[in-house]
Amino acid sequence: MLAGARWRSESGAPRPDRVEIADDRMTADVAFRLASGGTALVWRGDFVNARQLLSAMGRRVERSRRRVPLASTVDEFRRHRQARARRARILGMLLVPLEDGYEVPLRRAPDVRDACREAYGESDGPSVVALRELLGVVGAHEWRRKGVDVPALGAKIHPHYGVFSPVRGEYVDLVAGAALPSAELAFDIGTGSGVLAALLARRGVAKVVATDADDRALACARDNIGRLGCADTVEVVRADLFPPGRAPLVVCNPPWVPAKPSSPLEHAVYDPGSRMLRGFLGGLPAHLADGGEGWLVLSDFAEHLGLRTRDELLGWIDAAGLVVLDRADIAPRHPKAADRDDPLHHARAAETTSLWRLGRADPVPQR
């Protein structure tokens, strides 16, 4: 490791114990062997060559994967997650230096200063980062700069690094097509990029309170709400789930898969123990106005993986004192649903995303 350089890892990977200097003379086979054995490689050669080496190492990771079919979808999912973790660990061993100010001191290196400032904040001295992570930071900067078209919104959302991008439009389309129970007030729980809060505002809801507990998500939502001219209608506040008070409409699109995330971005998809889902259901009755509706937007992907059952979900709804008023479904449109080479193809092809319209159960009359 470079003397005095800070170790950066958004995934929380530990600082490597064994480090070697690598340059353009290193072959992919040697790099893969060293990285697989836990030796990090600090790159001193050409930046473009480093990207090519990373791709070559990735191909070797794929070739070394076990592809024997397993007995259950749950086991296949677990092996898929283990393979992804192994890939991330091995490829995360190819490191590049960043000087103070986020300049990359390598030949043919791109200017990553703006991208790094967006992801990490102002520079606080030299650092070392996995090339794989740095390329993700640069990619996120381009997404943020160009924006993502959201047809249901009629505008673009500009996702920040570490905040889930609304590239899958099914859940947005469901909220766009559902009849509003009221246009007075709505809560958007776990707003992320702010896309659903902005959509509700554009649908005519007079006041929207959007919550999140993540600093990046709060900054991202405020940025998008401002860009879309909704700042007078949408208030973005820090909260673990609900803001104070009650609303006639409370919307939540929680993470869909009850598993442990391995990076900040995965917090939008993976939720250990279904914490957010169960927290939303459990707290919803206390935050619904009389006659109000809670909109739970949820994929059944976890059910097809065998990680959660429909009966469990319905049991949590019932235990919270809620009833299902209606449900709207939409099929997936993302490319993986049609990719038969994907190890989870069966579950992805069967996936349905639903908008569950929930209300408070009527109290039992006292006699």
N, C-alpha and C positions, 0 to 999 in steps of 0.2 A: 504494500500500500504506500501511496505517496506520503512522505513525512509531513505530519501536521495537517493533512487533508481530512475534511469531514466525510463521514460515510453517509450516503443518502440511500434510503430504500423505503418507498411508499408502501411496499407489502410487508414491511417489518422484518425482512431477512436480516440475519445477524451479520455483523462485520466478519469477513472471511479471515480465518487464521493463517492459511497458506496462500501466498501470493507470488506470482512470477511475472516478469515483464515479457510482453509478447509484441511482435511486429509482423511485417509482411512476409517474413520467412516461415512463419508457423503454418503448418498444414492443418486442415480441418480435422483429420484423424487424431493428431496429437492434441489439438485444442479440446476435442470431444473427450478424449481419454483423461486429460488433466481435470477438466471441469466436472466430469462424472465422478472423479475421485475426490472432489472438494477443493481443488486448487483454483483460485481466482487468477484471471489473466488481465493485467493492466495494459491496455493497448497503447503502443508508442508509434505505430505505423500510420498508414494512410487511412482516413476515415471511411472512404468508400470501400476499401478492402476489408475493413472491419465489419461493415454491413454484409458484405458477401460471405465472410467467414461465419457470421451469425446465422445466415440462411443455411449454409452448408452444415453447421452444427445441428440446426433444427431438423434437417433431413435425416441426419444420423439418429437423432432422438426418435423420430417416427419409425425408422427401420428397426429399432431395437425394442419396440413395443410388442407386448403379447397380444395376439388377436384371436385367441381361442374363445368361442362363444361361451358365456356363462349361463348358469341355470336360471337366474332371475334378473329382472330389470333393475332391482335395487342393487344387486351385485355389479351389474354392468355400469350403473351410475357411479358407484363407489370406485370401480376401477378407472372409469373415465376421469373422475376428480383426482385420483392418485396419479394418473398419467399426466394430467395438466400440471399438477404440482411438481412432478419430476421434471417436466419440460421447463417450467419456470425456474426451477432451482439450477438446472444445468446451464441454460442460456443466460441466466442471471450472473454467471461467473465471468462473462466477458465485460470488462469494465473500461470506462473512458474517464480521463481527468477533466475537471472543469476548473478553470482559473477563477480568481475573484472577479465578479462581474459576469460570470457564466460564459466565458469564451472557451471554446474547445481548442487546445493547442496541438492540433493534428492537421496534417496536409489534407486539403479538400474538405475540410469540415464546414458544415453550414453554420449560419448565424442562428444560434438557439437562445439568444439572450432574452428576447421577449417571451418566448415559450416558457423558459425556466422561471422567469419572474412571475408569470401567471400561476405556475404550479407551486413554486416554492417560496415566493415572496422575495424580498430584496436579498441580494447576495451577502453572505457573512464570512467570506473567505474561500479559499480553494476547497474543492470537494472531489469525490469520486462517486460515480454512479454507474449502474449497469447500462450498457448500451441499449438493451431491450427496453428498459424504463425510459431512457432518454428519447428513444424513437416514439414511444407512446406519448410523452410530453409534447413532442413536436407535432404528432398527429392530432392531439387534442387541441393544440393551438390553431391548427388549420380548421378544424371543425368549429371552433369558437369564432374564428374570423369570418368564415363563409356562412355559417349557420346551417340549420337543418330545416328543410321545408316540412311544414305540418299542414296538409291540405285542409283538415277540419278547422284549423285556426285561420287559414288564409294568410299565413305569415310564416316567418322563420323563427326558430328558437336557437339561441346561441349557447350551447352547453359549455360549461367550464370543466377544467381538468378534475377528475374524480367525481363528477356528477353525471348520472345516467342520462344519455341522450334519447330523445323520443323517436328513435329510428323505427321502432315497432309501433305502427299507428293504430292497432286494433283497440287498445284501451282508450285512446283519445276519441276514436270514432264512436265508441259506446257512450261516452259521456256527452258527445256532441249530439247524439240522436235520442237521448232519453228525455222524456217530458219533465220539466222542472216542477217540483211541488210548490215552489215559491221563488220569487225573484227578489226577495227582500234581503236575505243574508245567507251566505254559505261559508262553511269551513272546508279548507283543503288540507288534509292531514298528511304530512310527509311530502311537501310540495316538490322537492327536488329542483328541477329546472324551472318550475313555475308554470308549466304548460297547461295543466288543468285549471289552475287559478285564473290564468289569462283567458282560457276558453270560456269559463263560467262568466267572467266579466263581459266578454264579447257577446255572450248569449243574453245579456241584459240583467244579470244579477247585480243589484245596486251596491252591495258591499260583500267583499270576499276577504276572509282572514286566512292566510296561508301560513302553515307552520312547518318548521323543520328544526332538528337539533344539531345539524352539521353546518360548520362555518362556511364551507365551500358551497353547499346547497343554498344557504341563505343569501350569499353574495350573488350566486348565479340567478336565483329567482328574482332578486331585486333588480339586477341588470336587465333581465328579459322583460319584467313588468314595466320598467322604465322605457325600454326600447319600443314596446308595443303601445305606449301611451295609456297604460292602465293604472298608473300610480295613484290616481285619485280614488280609484275603486278598490284596489287590492292592497291590503296591508300584510307585509311579510314579517312574521314574528318568530322569535326563538321559543320553542316549546317541545317537550317530549310528548308527542301526540297532540293533545287538545289544548286550545286556548281557553281562557275563562268564558263562562256563559253557555248559552244554548243557541242553536240555529235550526231553522226549518230544513236545511240541507247540509249534510256532513259527508264529504267525499274522501275516500282513501283508496289508493292503489299501492298496497304493501308489497314487500318482496314475496315472490311466489314460491320459493323453494326453501324448506326447512333444513338448511345445511350451513356449515361455517364458511363465511367469505374468506378469500385469501388476498384481497386487495381492496382499497377504498371503493373502487367502482363496483365491485361485486356486492357491496352492501345493499344496492338497489335490487338485487336478484336473490341473494341468499340471506336467510333470517333464521339463526339457530333457535330451535324450539318453537318456531312461529311466534316469536315474542311480539312483534309489531301487530301481526294479524290478531292474536288473542287479546293484546292490549287495546286495540281499536274496538273489537267487539265488546269487550268487558266494560269499556268506558263510554261507549256510544249512548246508552240510554240516558245517562246523566247529562249529556250534552245535546240531546235532541229536544227541540221545542215540541209542544203538543201538536200531534198530527204530522210531525216532521218525518223525513226519510234519511236513512243512512245509505249511501251508495258504496258498496264494496266492489271494487274492480279487481278480479282475481283470475289468474289462469289455473286450470286444473292439471298442469304439467306435473306437479308433485304427486297427484293421485295416480297418474299413469306410470310414474317412476316407483310407486309403492311406498312413498315417503309420508303420505298422508291419505286418509280415506275420506270419501264424501260424508260418511256417517260421523266422522270426527268433526268435520267442519259444521255440519248441521247441529251436532251436539253442543259445540261452542256457541252457536247462534242461540239455541234454546236456553242454555245455561245463563246467558247474558240477559235474558228477559226480552228477547227480540223475536220477531216473526218475519218470514219471507213474504213480502208483498207481491213481488214479481221478479223475473229474471230475464235478461236479454243476453244472447250468446253470439259469438263471432268466431269464425275459423281463422287459424293463423295464415298469414301471408308471407312470412319471412322465408328466405331461401332454404334454411335448414329443414323445414318441414317436408321438402321434396328431395332432400339429399339422402339417398339410400345407403351411401357409404358412411354416414354418421352413425356411430355406435349406439346413439339414443334415438335413431330414426323412428322406431315404432312409437315411442312416447311422444315425440315431436309431431308426428303426422296425426296422432289422435287428439292432440291438444285443442282445448276450447278456452277462450277467454270470456268471462261472464261479468255482467254488471248485476249484482244482487241488490235489489231494492228492499231495504230492511226498515221495519218500524218497531216501536215499542209494543210489547204484548200488553193487552188490556189487563188491568189488575183484576184479581179474583174478587167478586163482590163479597162483602162481609155480611154474614147473617146472624 
